[in-house]
């Protein structure tokens, strides 16, 4: 269950340019976000320093990181990556979150959202430990995080994926994201996917309770106007 309280900034205190900046959006919308997100099999919550060992086991696996494409992380790189996620959560109210099994409580990977190159787009991403591949857990986590974004954020949600990473492409297709071009950086080109969240956030006041029986996601959204 996700409970979220939003306090709007009083009119006249920001210029249009200021209001559109990712930091300003985050301050208005993410000040009182309550997590975790709970699905049928997973708990998705903000990362803590205590998650280092479990997440390092994921990020240090060449089989997990290779399709990104990226190299396996050493411990210091994992520590820096975890610190970055914690800071993003503190600043913006969302981040790439720790994914834990409901049954055991063990962290088995990450899934969530962060600003792509500083914004304004929010990128959806996910990585699970290899031992948990093939069970539909990545799709379950990605669907939950995308649903959260559609209810809680006005920004466009995007994803980038290596075309050769067919496992990840299938996940994006399954959760309803649509290929909309390519994204090129650092000598590599990814497929670029989008999800329309602007329309969904306008509808949230009309339907504050959202269910998805397929993955067992439920989000209760409580809005308080200015």
C-alpha positions, -999 to +999 in steps of 0.1 A: +000+000+000+013+035-008+000+065+010+009+099-004+000+134+007+007+163-016+009+199-006+008+224-035+030+255-034+009+287-031+004+305-064+027+335-072+058+322-055+075+307-085+081+319-120+070+294-148+106+285-154+112+278-117+080+258-114+090+235-143+124+227-128+127+191-115+137+203-081+107+226-078+084+198-089+099+174-064+096+199-036+059+204-043+049+168-049+073+145-030+076+161+004+054+136+022+056+104+001+050+072+022+066+040+010+069+010+006+051-001-025+037-036-019+028-061-046+017-097-044+053-110-040+075-079-034+081-050-011+097-020-029+112+006-006+139+033-004+174+020-001+194+022+031+231+017+039+222-017+053+213-028+018+249-026+006+258-063+007+226-075-010+228-048-037+265-053-042+258-090-049+236-078-078+258-050-092+290-071-090+275-098-112+287-095-148+256-114-161+234-088-145+253-057-155+265-068-190+232-063-208+229-027-196+257-025-210+280-019-180+308-035-162+305-053-129+310-030-099+336-033-072+326-027-036+335+010-036+315+016-068+286-002-053+289+020-022+289+051-043+259+039-063+240+032-032+248+066-017+236+083-050+203+065-047+198+075-011+205+111-019+182+111-049+154+098-026+161+125+000+161+153-025+133+143-048+111+118-029+117+089-053+147+069-066+158+035-077+144+015-047+154-017-031+133-047-041+127-073-014+108-105-013+077-103+009+082-139+020+118-135+033+124-098+034+157-103+015+167-076-010+170-092-044+176-062-066+165-026-074+137-010-093+124+025-095+128+059-110+153+087-112+157+119-133+174+111-167+203+134-170+189+158-144+154+159-159+128+167-168+121+131-178+121+103-152+137+071-161+124+037-150+150+010-144+153-024-128+179-050-120+173-083-101+198-109-089+202-137-114+187-163-090+154-146-093+152-143-131+125-161-150+097-157-124+081-125-136+094-105-107+111-078-127+079-071-146+060-071-113+083-046-098+085-024-130+047-024-133+043-013-097+069+015-100+053+027-132+019+027-116+033+047-087+047+073-111+015+076-130-004+084-098+023+105-081+043+124-107+035+148-135+067+142-155+070+119-184+084+084-176+109+070-200+131+039-202+163+032-223+172-004-232+199-020-253+181-036-283+201-068-277+186-070-241+155-089-252+146-098-216+143-061-207+125-053-240+098-079-232+093-064-197+088-029-211+064-043-237+045-062-210+040-031-188+027-010-217+057+013-225+061+022-262+093+025-282+096+061-294+131+063-310+167+060-299+189+075-272+226+079-279+254+086-254+290+077-249+293+059-282+263+036-276+227+037-288+197+025-268+161+021-277+140+049-261+106+040-245+080+063-231+049+061-209+022+088-208+019+099-172+005+134-177-030+122-185-030+097-157-021+122-130-050+144-140-073+115-134-060+105-100-083+128-080-113+111-097-101+076-087-080+077-056-079+039-052-061+019-078-059-019-080-041-042-103-052-078-098-025-092-121+004-084-097-016-076-066-006-039-065-028-015-045-021+022-041-042+044-019-036+081-027-047+109-004-046+144-019-049+176+000-053+207-022-037+241-014 
